[in-house]
Amino acid sequence: MVVSQMQKGQKAVVKKLHASSELKRRLNSFGVIKGATLTFLAAAPKKSTVEIEVSKMKLALRKEEADTIEVELC
């Protein structure tokens, strides 16, 4: 499962990042690393962007970016 498939309020653990090195570096700097727990907060209409919380930080990601984060629901 990837982040963009999650529903509001669900929690998940990051399993793997399938991102380019630049995006992976950016996500890592925000705490999106293997083993981190994140919470899905909201999705824009048509899920063009999603909002997640990781390490008490709220992040807005494009759907394409969220699709690179493989997670497992808690």
Order of alpha helices (4+ residues) and beta strands (2+ residues): beta-alpha-beta-beta-beta-alpha-beta
